[in-house]
Amino acid sequence: MSSFDAGLPYSVLGLLVGFLVGMTGVGGGALMTPALVLIFGIHPATAVGTDLLFAGVTKAVGTGVHGFHGSVNWRIVALLASGSIPAAGGTLLALHWIGPQDASVARVITTVMGVALLATAGSFYLRSLLNAPRLADSEKGRFRQTVLTIGGGAAIGLLVTISSVGAGSLGIVALYFLYPLLATRVLVGSDVAHAVPLTLVAGAGYWLVGAVNWGMLAWLLAGSIPGVLVGSTLAPRVSEKVLRPILATILVLVGVKLLAT
């Protein structure tokens, strides 16, 4: 088999995931890492490390497009990052001490990934049924909103560093509840922008311990960059009502499969 034939499936996967990331802000780690583990048989630590760098580059492109359309709230991005980056650093130190290729680490990664996917899918289904609280109606409410945003960023940083899942999927749901008055396109753009520094920092940590497959990463990016450009361009014009239930159902199936592995 030629290198082109071997790499083409990765590019097709990157194209699909990149489109979903640009369109909805979710789908990166939630689909990419499980696909690499379950379909291509990649070790969970290598899949997570490679996907983190993949997400960093892909979402940097998406951030440029969303920023051009004015759909990024940089204050929210900064608050999320102030919690997520330190959490990612602490998690990386723990993984480095244990060893990312350890069998127990692989099991932890797949278990956390499965639970995160099920939680993400559940939040998608419940989002349309629940009314988000209006936290910022007073000075006390705004302070609480700020604290919860930083705390949410820390939780996302921990989860993303372990499993690569959550930067987009859980992040967008958290922002919906914390900032219900903002337009969906702004929530998506801010979520995509926050994922860039988080995934690059976490991915760099995996790279330092040798858990990144650079050849696979190149093929994934070859497909994802045009995909995210198209998805980010269409995002302000297309409703998520069809995509969201389909994506949530896929996440349930993949999450159950990971937990059963």
DRENDOKE-79215 format. One line per field, with one value per residue (C-alpha): x, y, z; residue in three letters; residue number from 1. Coordinates in pm, 1 decimal, padded with zeros to 6 digits, always signed. Layout:
# DRENDOKE-79215
u: [X, ...] .
v: [Y, ...] .
w: [Z, ...] .
r: [ALA, ...] .
k: [NUM, ...] .
END
This chain:
# DRENDOKE-79215
u: [+00000.0, +00135.2, +00176.2, -00104.8, -00344.9, -00244.8, -00288.7, -00607.6, -00846.2, -00694.5, -00753.3, -01114.9, -01164.1, -00995.1, -01223.5, -01539.3, -01426.5, -01293.2, -01628.2, -01815.7, -01570.7, -01613.8, -01990.3, -02076.9, -01760.1, -01783.0, -01674.0, -01294.8, -01185.8, -01534.9, -01509.3, -01143.3, -00981.3, -01242.6, -01213.5, -00835.1, -00862.9, -01156.9, -01115.9, -00740.7, -00622.6, -00400.7, -00281.2, -00508.6, -00220.9, -00088.9, -00441.0, -00500.8, -00164.0, -00197.3, -00557.0, -00472.9, -00225.2, -00468.0, -00737.7, -00502.2, -00417.1, -00768.5, -00934.5, -00675.6, -00800.2, -01160.3, -01084.1, -00954.3, -01278.8, -01501.0, -01292.8, -01335.0, -01712.6, -01691.9, -01819.7, -01551.2, -01587.2, -01224.1, -01308.4, -01477.4, -01181.5, -00940.1, -01148.8, -01174.3, -00800.9, -00708.0, -00862.5, -00788.2, -00418.2, -00302.2, -00526.5, -00375.8, -00023.2, -00092.9, -00251.5, +00044.5, +00285.1, +00083.8, +00074.2, +00447.7, +00516.7, +00301.9, +00403.9, +00153.5, +00211.8, +00130.2, -00158.2, -00343.8, -00319.6, -00467.2, -00758.5, -00814.0, -00810.0, -01066.6, -01292.3, -01280.7, -01337.6, -01643.4, -01799.5, -01723.8, -01890.1, -02204.3, -02216.4, -02170.9, -02447.1, -02677.9, -02611.8, -02699.7, -03032.6, -03114.1, -03007.1, -03333.3, -03535.9, -03365.4, -03372.6, -03031.9, -03009.7, -02946.0, -02638.4, -02530.1, -02837.4, -02648.6, -02294.5, -02301.9, -02433.0, -02154.3, -01891.8, -02044.1, -02052.1, -01680.1, -01586.0, -01790.3, -01634.0, -01281.8, -01382.9, -01546.1, -01228.3, -01027.1, -01259.9, -01241.3, -00861.2, -00838.3, -01075.7, -00924.8, -00569.0, -00668.0, -00899.3, -00891.4, -01272.2, -01455.6, -01284.7, -01568.5, -01849.0, -01874.6, -01734.3, -02014.9, -02279.9, -02116.0, -02107.4, -02473.1, -02572.1, -02328.1, -02400.9, -02759.2, -02805.0, -02519.9, -02587.6, -02506.4, -02254.5, -02061.8, -02067.0, -01936.6, -01666.9, -01551.0, -01545.2, -01336.9, -01094.8, -01045.9, -00965.7, -00660.2, -00424.1, -00558.9, -00508.7, -00170.1, -00038.1, -00176.0, -00056.8, +00293.9, +00304.2, +00223.1, +00481.5, +00754.7, +00693.3, +00678.6, +00302.7, +00242.3, +00234.6, +00351.5, +00283.7, -00074.5, -00113.0, -00007.1, -00265.9, -00540.5, -00461.8, -00460.1, -00829.2, -00933.6, -00813.5, -01041.8, -01317.9, -01301.0, -01283.3, -01607.7, -01776.9, -01678.7, -01797.1, -02135.2, -02182.6, -02350.4, -02603.6, -02698.1, -02920.8, -02775.4, -03113.0, -03038.0, -02667.3, -02689.3, -02918.6, -02720.5, -02391.1, -02534.9, -02650.8, -02307.0, -02145.5, -02370.9, -02278.7, -01906.6, -01912.8, -02081.7, -01831.9, -01533.4, -01668.2, -01725.3, -01372.9] .
v: [+00000.0, +00342.4, +00622.5, +00809.5, +00517.1, +00476.4, +00844.4, +00915.6, +00770.8, +01005.5, +01305.0, +01204.2, +01178.9, +01518.5, +01674.2, +01551.4, +01650.0, +01986.9, +02069.4, +01985.1, +02187.7, +02492.9, +02456.9, +02386.7, +02427.5, +02060.5, +01729.0, +01758.9, +01537.0, +01394.1, +01225.8, +01231.2, +01054.7, +00775.3, +00720.7, +00691.6, +00442.8, +00234.2, +00240.9, +00277.0, +00099.3, +00386.2, +00373.6, +00603.1, +00824.1, +00872.4, +00933.4, +01200.0, +01370.5, +01378.4, +01493.8, +01778.0, +01927.7, +01857.7, +02048.5, +02336.6, +02397.8, +02329.2, +02558.7, +02831.7, +02840.7, +02840.3, +03120.2, +03336.7, +03294.2, +03348.3, +03650.7, +03797.3, +03769.7, +03930.8, +03621.4, +03587.6, +03734.7, +03767.0, +03838.4, +03499.1, +03336.4, +03491.8, +03381.8, +03024.2, +03009.3, +03142.5, +02827.3, +02572.1, +02636.0, +02585.5, +02277.6, +02135.9, +02196.8, +02016.0, +01721.2, +01693.6, +01678.6, +01392.7, +01203.0, +01256.1, +01114.9, +00806.0, +00755.1, +00812.1, +00468.4, +00284.2, +00037.0, +00189.5, +00534.0, +00395.1, +00251.6, +00577.2, +00770.4, +00545.3, +00542.8, +00921.4, +00963.7, +00737.6, +00912.3, +01254.8, +01159.8, +01036.5, +01353.2, +01565.9, +01385.0, +01419.5, +01791.2, +01822.9, +01647.3, +01848.5, +02185.2, +02245.2, +02145.6, +02361.3, +02736.0, +02884.8, +03099.8, +03471.8, +03508.2, +03858.2, +04060.9, +04215.2, +04288.0, +03974.3, +03778.3, +03904.2, +03806.6, +03459.9, +03434.8, +03520.8, +03268.3, +02992.6, +03066.6, +03029.2, +02715.6, +02571.4, +02639.5, +02447.6, +02147.3, +02153.7, +02179.5, +01868.4, +01668.1, +01777.1, +01695.1, +01343.2, +01253.9, +01541.6, +01552.5, +01856.7, +02166.8, +02215.8, +01984.7, +02051.3, +02401.3, +02520.4, +02383.3, +02552.0, +02883.1, +02846.4, +02827.5, +03095.3, +03345.1, +03279.0, +03626.5, +03593.4, +03477.5, +03113.6, +03218.2, +03417.1, +03120.8, +02893.2, +03140.6, +03199.5, +02826.3, +02758.2, +03038.8, +02913.9, +02564.8, +02689.0, +02771.6, +02485.3, +02213.5, +02347.3, +02351.9, +02005.9, +01870.0, +02007.8, +01814.0, +01487.2, +01570.1, +01608.8, +01252.2, +01109.1, +01053.8, +01231.1, +01069.1, +01348.9, +01166.4, +01093.8, +01453.6, +01588.0, +01374.8, +01475.6, +01845.7, +01809.9, +01726.5, +01933.4, +02277.5, +02301.0, +02137.7, +02392.5, +02681.9, +02569.0, +02490.5, +02821.3, +03015.3, +02840.4, +02849.9, +03194.7, +03088.1, +02728.5, +02605.7, +02352.4, +02186.7, +01903.3, +01857.7, +01860.9, +01554.4, +01355.3, +01440.2, +01363.0, +01019.3, +00941.7, +01045.1, +00806.5, +00513.3, +00588.1, +00649.5, +00316.5, +00140.6, +00296.4, +00199.6, -00156.6, -00186.1] .
w: [+00000.0, -00097.4, +00153.8, -00024.6, +00011.1, +00374.7, +00455.4, +00258.7, +00522.5, +00781.4, +00553.6, +00493.9, +00869.5, +00914.2, +00650.9, +00825.0, +01173.7, +01055.5, +00897.3, +01218.8, +01428.4, +01207.9, +01191.9, +01556.9, +01764.5, +01866.5, +01720.3, +01746.2, +02033.8, +02067.6, +01726.7, +01625.1, +01921.0, +01946.0, +01569.6, +01590.4, +01878.3, +01759.7, +01379.7, +01329.3, +01645.6, +01764.2, +02127.8, +02335.8, +02457.2, +02101.3, +01973.0, +02239.7, +02186.6, +01808.3, +01823.7, +02063.5, +01816.6, +01532.2, +01721.6, +01798.1, +01432.7, +01304.5, +01557.1, +01496.2, +01136.9, +01259.0, +01504.6, +01220.7, +01029.4, +01335.2, +01434.1, +01086.1, +01129.4, +01475.4, +01656.4, +01927.2, +02277.7, +02386.1, +02750.9, +02777.6, +02603.1, +02854.2, +03155.4, +03031.2, +02954.4, +03300.2, +03441.5, +03170.3, +03104.8, +03468.7, +03495.0, +03175.8, +03306.9, +03633.2, +03453.6, +03216.3, +03510.1, +03659.1, +03328.1, +03280.2, +03626.1, +03561.3, +03196.1, +02909.7, +02754.7, +03078.2, +03039.0, +03332.3, +03171.2, +02849.0, +03045.3, +03232.4, +02905.3, +02735.0, +03043.1, +03089.0, +02717.0, +02722.1, +03021.9, +02871.3, +02544.5, +02719.9, +02932.8, +02622.6, +02436.2, +02735.0, +02752.7, +02384.3, +02435.1, +02748.0, +02612.1, +02430.8, +02738.9, +03000.2, +03052.6, +03120.5, +03436.4, +03397.6, +03615.8, +03519.1, +03619.2, +03915.8, +04029.2, +04245.1, +03950.0, +03724.0, +03983.4, +04010.4, +03633.4, +03618.0, +03887.3, +03724.2, +03385.6, +03529.6, +03720.5, +03412.1, +03218.4, +03479.7, +03456.8, +03077.3, +03091.0, +03308.4, +03092.3, +02761.5, +02872.0, +02976.6, +02689.5, +02432.8, +02471.5, +02602.5, +02460.2, +02213.8, +02320.5, +02693.7, +02652.0, +02426.7, +02662.4, +02964.4, +02778.1, +02685.7, +03051.3, +03168.7, +02888.4, +02771.8, +02625.3, +02376.4, +02021.8, +01946.3, +01683.5, +01949.2, +02188.6, +01912.5, +01806.3, +02164.9, +02236.3, +01925.3, +02014.1, +02371.9, +02247.6, +02055.6, +02346.1, +02556.8, +02297.2, +02186.4, +02545.0, +02620.2, +02284.0, +02343.7, +02669.8, +02490.5, +02222.1, +02487.3, +02605.8, +02252.8, +02228.2, +01893.6, +01547.9, +01315.5, +00989.5, +01088.9, +01207.7, +00866.7, +00685.9, +00929.5, +00883.5, +00504.9, +00525.3, +00824.1, +00713.6, +00408.3, +00613.8, +00895.1, +00647.6, +00485.4, +00816.6, +00979.5, +00675.3, +00674.5, +01053.7, +01070.9, +00806.3, +00893.2, +01176.6, +01421.2, +01486.0, +01245.6, +01315.1, +01695.3, +01744.6, +01488.9, +01657.7, +02002.8, +01887.3, +01743.8, +02072.0, +02267.7, +02043.7, +02056.5, +02433.3, +02501.4, +02274.0, +02455.4, +02798.0, +02676.3, +02530.6] .
r: [MET, SER, SER, PHE, ASP, ALA, GLY, LEU, PRO, TYR, SER, VAL, LEU, GLY, LEU, LEU, VAL, GLY, PHE, LEU, VAL, GLY, MET, THR, GLY, VAL, GLY, GLY, GLY, ALA, LEU, MET, THR, PRO, ALA, LEU, VAL, LEU, ILE, PHE, GLY, ILE, HIS, PRO, ALA, THR, ALA, VAL, GLY, THR, ASP, LEU, LEU, PHE, ALA, GLY, VAL, THR, LYS, ALA, VAL, GLY, THR, GLY, VAL, HIS, GLY, PHE, HIS, GLY, SER, VAL, ASN, TRP, ARG, ILE, VAL, ALA, LEU, LEU, ALA, SER, GLY, SER, ILE, PRO, ALA, ALA, GLY, GLY, THR, LEU, LEU, ALA, LEU, HIS, TRP, ILE, GLY, PRO, GLN, ASP, ALA, SER, VAL, ALA, ARG, VAL, ILE, THR, THR, VAL, MET, GLY, VAL, ALA, LEU, LEU, ALA, THR, ALA, GLY, SER, PHE, TYR, LEU, ARG, SER, LEU, LEU, ASN, ALA, PRO, ARG, LEU, ALA, ASP, SER, GLU, LYS, GLY, ARG, PHE, ARG, GLN, THR, VAL, LEU, THR, ILE, GLY, GLY, GLY, ALA, ALA, ILE, GLY, LEU, LEU, VAL, THR, ILE, SER, SER, VAL, GLY, ALA, GLY, SER, LEU, GLY, ILE, VAL, ALA, LEU, TYR, PHE, LEU, TYR, PRO, LEU, LEU, ALA, THR, ARG, VAL, LEU, VAL, GLY, SER, ASP, VAL, ALA, HIS, ALA, VAL, PRO, LEU, THR, LEU, VAL, ALA, GLY, ALA, GLY, TYR, TRP, LEU, VAL, GLY, ALA, VAL, ASN, TRP, GLY, MET, LEU, ALA, TRP, LEU, LEU, ALA, GLY, SER, ILE, PRO, GLY, VAL, LEU, VAL, GLY, SER, THR, LEU, ALA, PRO, ARG, VAL, SER, GLU, LYS, VAL, LEU, ARG, PRO, ILE, LEU, ALA, THR, ILE, LEU, VAL, LEU, VAL, GLY, VAL, LYS, LEU, LEU, ALA, THR] .
k: [1, 2, 3, 4, 5, 6, 7, 8, 9, 10, 11, 12, 13, 14, 15, 16, 17, 18, 19, 20, 21, 22, 23, 24, 25, 26, 27, 28, 29, 30, 31, 32, 33, 34, 35, 36, 37, 38, 39, 40, 41, 42, 43, 44, 45, 46, 47, 48, 49, 50, 51, 52, 53, 54, 55, 56, 57, 58, 59, 60, 61, 62, 63, 64, 65, 66, 67, 68, 69, 70, 71, 72, 73, 74, 75, 76, 77, 78, 79, 80, 81, 82, 83, 84, 85, 86, 87, 88, 89, 90, 91, 92, 93, 94, 95, 96, 97, 98, 99, 100, 101, 102, 103, 104, 105, 106, 107, 108, 109, 110, 111, 112, 113, 114, 115, 116, 117, 118, 119, 120, 121, 122, 123, 124, 125, 126, 127, 128, 129, 130, 131, 132, 133, 134, 135, 136, 137, 138, 139, 140, 141, 142, 143, 144, 145, 146, 147, 148, 149, 150, 151, 152, 153, 154, 155, 156, 157, 158, 159, 160, 161, 162, 163, 164, 165, 166, 167, 168, 169, 170, 171, 172, 173, 174, 175, 176, 177, 178, 179, 180, 181, 182, 183, 184, 185, 186, 187, 188, 189, 190, 191, 192, 193, 194, 195, 196, 197, 198, 199, 200, 201, 202, 203, 204, 205, 206, 207, 208, 209, 210, 211, 212, 213, 214, 215, 216, 217, 218, 219, 220, 221, 222, 223, 224, 225, 226, 227, 228, 229, 230, 231, 232, 233, 234, 235, 236, 237, 238, 239, 240, 241, 242, 243, 244, 245, 246, 247, 248, 249, 250, 251, 252, 253, 254, 255, 256, 257, 258, 259, 260, 261] .
END
